[in-house]
Amino acid sequence: MKALCYHGKEDVRIDNVPDPKIEDPRDVIIKVTSTAICGSDLHIYGDLMPTMKDGDILGHEFMGEVVELGKDVKKLKKGDRVVVPFTIACGNCDYCDDHKYSLCDNSNPNEELCRENLGHSISGLFGFSHMLGGFSGGQAEYVRIPYADFGPIKVPDSLSDEQSLFLSDIFPTGYMGAENADIKQGDTVAIWGCGPVGQFAIQSAWMLGAKRVIAIDVIKERLDMAEKHSKAEVIRTVDADEVYAKLMEMTGGKGPDCCIDAVGAEAHGTEGFNKDLDKAQPNALAQIFKSCKKGGNVSIPGVYVGEVDGLPMGIAMNKSLNLKMGQTHMQHYLDPLLKKVEEGKIDPSFIITHRMKLSEAPEAYKKFRNKEDGCVKVVLTP
């Protein structure tokens, strides 16, 4: 089959690789019908993710059709259309029982390697590094799905791939980011970063009762989407002094009730919040700590890949800020968010700006990374 493979910094290629096979009776194989490039894929593209190997298959946002089943799979059948969460969870460990699926004890076969890097093992992830399991990703024609009875969810025929695909990551990630901000009815929510996760965090903040949502970025096409589609107020600068002054003006000196960092280790081109990605300068988090109201809530769905230099923890401590962060507990959100799509409360396809073939993936990565041609989100089809 054809798949997009990693070959080092800024070097991804479409290779011919062996088709996946059933390796465990709980596996299924799916034929990929749609896949997408995520901002965190750019961390791999920029060679910021440790324990990658030459030839690794990338991609963790994908969906498709079940074409082969292991003998112990009960909930799926051949021909089912499914969307696949990027976190792999067993469904029966202590963390899964507690609905903290991205912390699953059993789905990462490279537990010791993960411990060396993180101190503990977390769940396996599709299309990421070997410390996170080394699982082949979905920017390919076919993918093996472990623990298939606990993960993939069936997509009704009434929904298109484009309406369903982002249940694989960015819609639940934006939603959990908003939920972690503990938004109350009437709150003012400020969101740093208007990329795909930021866009879904805006949408989710409204769903959770926000009275005002303020979006902060410097990229025109992302701000225009936040303002025109998601009805957010926008701040079109990332200069720390200007952002702080504007937020104080907009909130009568109080600051936002809830702040969301949808930036993380920014890996998109030269514009944005962070420049030094090896030890990220925490420009977004520093602005959040200074701007958030006293006793306010800070949520961090943005991905960080290493150390963070100069983080002003004294501000957060002295202002009694509440911090919550983490990889998305995907399986917790799939059914309720699918229902929101089915009910017409959101059409996630609004985020798509570019549609390309899998064979064009190397070009698509460059376009997305460099923000060429107003690129916010790319969907690839094999």
C-alpha positions in Angstrom: 0.0 0.0 0.0 1.0 3.7 -0.2 1.6 5.6 3.0 3.2 8.9 4.1 6.4 8.1 5.9 8.9 10.0 8.0 12.5 10.3 6.9 13.9 13.0 9.1 13.4 16.8 9.5 11.0 18.2 6.9 11.3 15.0 4.9 8.1 13.1 4.4 7.5 10.9 1.4 4.9 8.6 -0.1 6.4 5.1 0.1 5.2 1.7 -0.9 5.0 -0.3 2.4 3.5 -3.7 3.4 -0.2 -3.8 4.0 -1.1 -4.0 7.8 -2.2 -7.4 9.1 -4.3 -8.6 12.0 -1.8 -9.0 14.9 -4.2 -9.6 17.8 -7.7 -11.1 17.8 -9.1 -7.7 19.0 -7.7 -5.9 15.9 -9.5 -4.6 12.8 -8.1 -3.3 9.5 -9.7 -0.3 8.0 -9.5 1.1 4.5 -8.9 4.8 5.0 -11.4 7.1 3.2 -10.3 10.4 4.7 -7.4 11.6 6.8 -6.0 15.0 7.8 -2.9 16.9 8.8 -2.8 18.1 12.4 -0.7 20.8 14.0 1.0 18.2 16.1 2.0 16.4 13.0 4.2 19.5 12.4 6.1 18.7 15.6 7.1 15.5 13.9 7.7 17.2 10.6 10.0 19.7 12.3 11.9 16.8 14.1 10.8 17.9 17.5 9.3 14.6 18.6 11.8 12.2 20.2 12.0 8.4 19.4 10.9 8.7 15.7 12.4 6.2 13.3 13.0 6.4 9.6 10.0 5.0 7.7 7.4 5.6 10.4 3.9 6.0 9.0 2.4 9.4 10.0 -1.2 10.6 10.7 -3.6 10.4 13.6 -6.8 12.0 12.2 -8.5 9.5 10.0 -11.6 7.4 9.3 -12.6 4.7 6.9 -14.3 1.4 6.3 -13.7 -1.9 8.2 -12.3 -4.5 5.8 -10.9 -7.2 8.1 -11.7 -8.3 11.7 -9.9 -10.2 14.3 -11.9 -13.2 15.7 -12.6 -11.5 19.1 -14.1 -8.3 17.7 -17.8 -8.1 18.6 -19.0 -4.6 17.9 -17.9 -4.0 14.3 -18.5 -5.8 11.0 -17.0 -5.6 7.6 -18.3 -2.5 5.7 -18.9 -0.4 8.8 -17.8 3.3 8.4 -15.9 4.3 11.5 -14.0 7.3 12.8 -11.0 6.4 14.9 -9.8 8.3 18.0 -6.1 9.1 18.0 -5.6 7.8 21.5 -5.6 4.0 21.9 -7.3 2.7 25.0 -7.9 -0.9 26.3 -11.2 0.0 28.1 -10.6 -2.0 31.2 -7.6 -0.7 33.2 -7.9 1.6 36.2 -7.4 4.8 34.1 -10.0 3.6 31.5 -12.4 2.8 34.3 -11.9 6.4 35.5 -12.6 7.7 31.9 -9.0 9.0 31.6 -8.4 7.1 28.4 -5.2 9.0 27.2 -3.5 7.6 30.3 -4.4 4.0 29.6 -2.1 1.5 31.3 -2.2 -1.2 28.6 -2.2 0.2 25.1 1.4 1.3 24.9 3.7 -1.6 24.1 6.8 0.6 24.7 6.0 1.4 28.3 9.7 1.5 29.4 10.7 3.9 26.6 7.8 6.2 27.6 8.8 6.0 31.2 12.4 7.1 30.3 11.0 10.2 28.6 7.9 11.1 30.7 8.3 9.3 34.0 5.2 7.1 33.4 3.7 5.5 30.4 0.6 7.0 28.8 -1.6 5.5 26.1 -0.5 4.6 22.7 -1.2 7.1 19.9 -1.5 6.5 16.2 1.2 8.0 14.0 3.4 9.3 16.7 6.7 8.3 18.1 7.9 4.9 19.4 7.7 6.1 23.1 4.0 6.4 22.4 3.8 2.9 20.9 5.2 3.2 17.4 1.7 2.6 15.9 1.4 3.2 12.2 -0.8 6.2 11.4 -3.7 6.9 9.1 -2.0 8.9 6.3 -2.1 5.7 4.4 -4.4 3.5 2.4 -5.0 1.0 5.3 -4.4 1.0 9.1 -4.5 -1.7 11.8 -6.7 -0.6 14.8 -6.0 -2.3 18.1 -8.7 -2.7 20.8 -11.2 -2.2 18.1 -14.2 -2.8 20.3 -13.2 0.1 22.4 -12.3 3.1 20.2 -13.7 3.4 16.7 -17.3 4.5 16.5 -19.7 3.9 13.7 -20.6 6.8 11.6 -24.2 7.0 10.3 -24.8 7.2 6.5 -26.5 10.6 7.1 -23.1 12.2 7.8 -20.3 12.7 5.3 -16.7 12.0 6.0 -16.0 15.7 6.3 -18.7 16.1 9.0 -17.3 13.1 10.9 -13.5 13.1 10.4 -12.6 15.6 13.1 -14.1 13.5 15.8 -10.8 11.7 15.5 -9.0 14.5 17.4 -9.5 18.2 17.0 -13.2 18.5 17.9 -13.0 16.5 21.1 -9.6 18.2 21.8 -11.2 21.7 21.5 -14.2 20.6 23.5 -12.1 19.1 26.4 -10.0 22.2 26.3 -13.1 24.3 26.9 -14.4 21.8 29.5 -11.1 21.9 31.4 -11.5 25.7 31.6 -14.6 25.1 33.8 -16.7 27.6 31.9 -19.8 28.8 33.7 -22.8 30.5 32.2 -22.0 34.1 31.5 -18.2 33.7 31.6 -15.8 35.6 29.4 -13.4 33.2 27.7 -10.1 34.1 26.0 -8.5 31.7 23.6 -4.9 32.0 22.5 -4.4 30.4 19.0 -7.0 30.2 16.3 -5.8 27.1 14.5 -8.1 24.1 14.2 -8.1 23.2 18.0 -8.6 26.9 18.8 -11.6 27.1 16.4 -13.3 24.1 18.1 -12.5 25.5 21.5 -14.4 28.6 20.5 -17.3 26.6 19.3 -17.3 24.5 22.5 -17.0 27.6 24.7 -20.3 28.8 23.3 -21.9 25.3 23.8 -20.8 25.4 27.5 -22.4 28.8 28.2 -19.8 31.5 27.6 -21.2 35.0 27.3 -18.2 36.3 25.4 -15.3 34.6 23.5 -12.2 36.5 22.6 -9.8 34.9 20.2 -6.1 36.0 20.0 -3.8 35.3 17.0 -1.9 37.1 14.3 -2.8 34.9 11.2 -5.4 36.7 9.2 -7.2 33.6 7.8 -7.6 32.0 11.2 -8.8 35.3 12.8 -11.3 35.8 10.0 -12.6 32.3 10.6 -12.9 32.9 14.3 -14.7 36.2 13.8 -17.0 35.4 10.9 -17.8 31.7 11.4 -17.5 31.4 15.2 -18.7 34.9 16.2 -15.7 35.5 18.5 -14.3 38.9 19.3 -10.7 39.0 18.0 -7.4 40.6 19.0 -5.2 40.7 15.9 -1.8 40.8 17.6 0.3 38.6 19.8 2.4 41.4 21.3 2.3 40.7 25.0 1.8 44.3 26.1 -0.9 45.0 23.5 -2.8 41.8 24.3 -2.8 42.5 28.0 -3.9 46.1 27.5 -6.6 45.1 25.1 -8.0 42.4 27.4 -8.0 44.7 30.4 -9.9 47.3 28.3 -12.4 44.7 27.1 -13.1 43.3 30.6 -13.1 46.5 32.7 -9.7 45.6 34.2 -10.9 42.3 35.6 -9.4 39.9 33.0 -11.1 36.9 31.3 -12.7 34.4 33.6 -11.2 31.5 31.7 -8.2 31.3 29.4 -7.3 28.5 26.9 -3.8 27.9 25.5 -4.5 26.4 22.1 -1.0 27.2 20.9 1.4 24.9 22.7 4.8 24.5 21.0 3.8 26.5 18.0 5.3 24.8 14.9 3.6 26.8 12.0 6.1 28.7 10.0 7.7 31.9 11.3 4.6 33.8 12.5 3.0 33.1 15.8 3.7 32.9 19.5 6.9 30.8 19.9 10.2 31.0 18.1 12.5 28.6 20.0 10.8 25.2 19.8 13.6 23.1 21.5 12.9 24.9 24.7 9.7 26.8 23.9 9.4 30.3 25.1 6.0 30.3 26.7 4.7 33.5 25.1 1.0 32.4 25.1 1.1 31.0 28.6 3.0 34.0 29.9 0.3 36.2 28.5 -2.4 34.0 29.9 -1.0 34.1 33.4 -0.7 37.9 33.4 -4.1 38.5 31.8 -6.4 35.9 33.5 -8.5 37.2 36.3 -7.4 36.4 39.9 -8.6 32.9 40.7 -9.4 32.2 37.1 -9.2 29.0 35.1 -6.4 28.1 32.7 -6.8 25.2 30.3 -3.9 23.9 28.1 -4.9 21.7 25.2 -2.0 23.0 23.2 0.7 20.3 22.8 4.2 20.9 24.4 7.0 18.6 23.4 9.8 19.4 25.9 11.0 21.9 28.4 9.5 25.4 28.7 11.9 28.1 29.5 10.9 31.2 31.5 7.5 30.1 32.5 6.3 32.8 35.0 4.9 30.3 37.6 5.1 33.0 40.3 2.3 34.9 38.6 0.1 31.8 38.4 0.8 31.0 42.0 0.2 34.4 43.5 -3.0 34.9 41.4 -4.3 31.5 42.5 -4.9 30.4 39.0 -6.3 26.9 38.4 -4.4 25.0 35.7 -5.7 21.9 33.9 -4.1 20.2 30.8 -3.6 16.9 29.1 -4.0 14.7 26.0 -7.6 14.3 25.1 -9.6 11.4 26.7 -11.1 10.8 23.3 -13.4 7.8 24.0 -15.2 9.9 26.7 -16.3 12.5 24.1 -17.0 10.5 20.9 -20.6 9.6 21.4 -21.9 12.9 22.8 -20.0 15.0 20.2 -21.2 12.7 17.4 -24.7 13.4 18.7 -24.1 17.1 18.5 -23.1 16.7 14.8 -26.1 14.6 14.1 -28.4 17.1 15.7 -27.0 19.9 13.6 -25.6 21.8 16.5 -22.2 21.9 14.7 -20.9 21.1 11.3 -17.1 20.4 11.8 -16.4 20.6 8.1 -16.3 24.4 8.4 -12.6 24.1 9.3 -11.5 22.6 6.0 -9.7 25.0 3.7 -7.8 22.5 1.4 -8.7 19.2 0.0 -5.8 17.2 -1.6 -4.9 13.6 -2.5 -2.7 11.4 -0.3 -0.2 11.4 -3.1 0.1 15.2 -2.5 0.8 14.9 1.2 4.4 16.1 1.1 3.3 19.3 -0.7 0.4 19.6 1.7 2.7 19.5 4.8 4.7 22.4 3.4 1.6 24.4 2.5 0.2 23.8 6.0 3.4 24.5 7.8 4.1 27.7 5.8 0.5 28.9 5.9 0.4 29.3 2.2 -2.8 30.1 0.3 -4.8 30.7 3.5 -4.3 27.1 4.7 -6.0 26.3 8.0 -6.8 22.6 7.6 -6.0 20.0 5.0 -8.0 16.8 4.3 -6.3 14.1 2.3 -8.0 11.3 0.4 -6.2 8.1 -0.7 
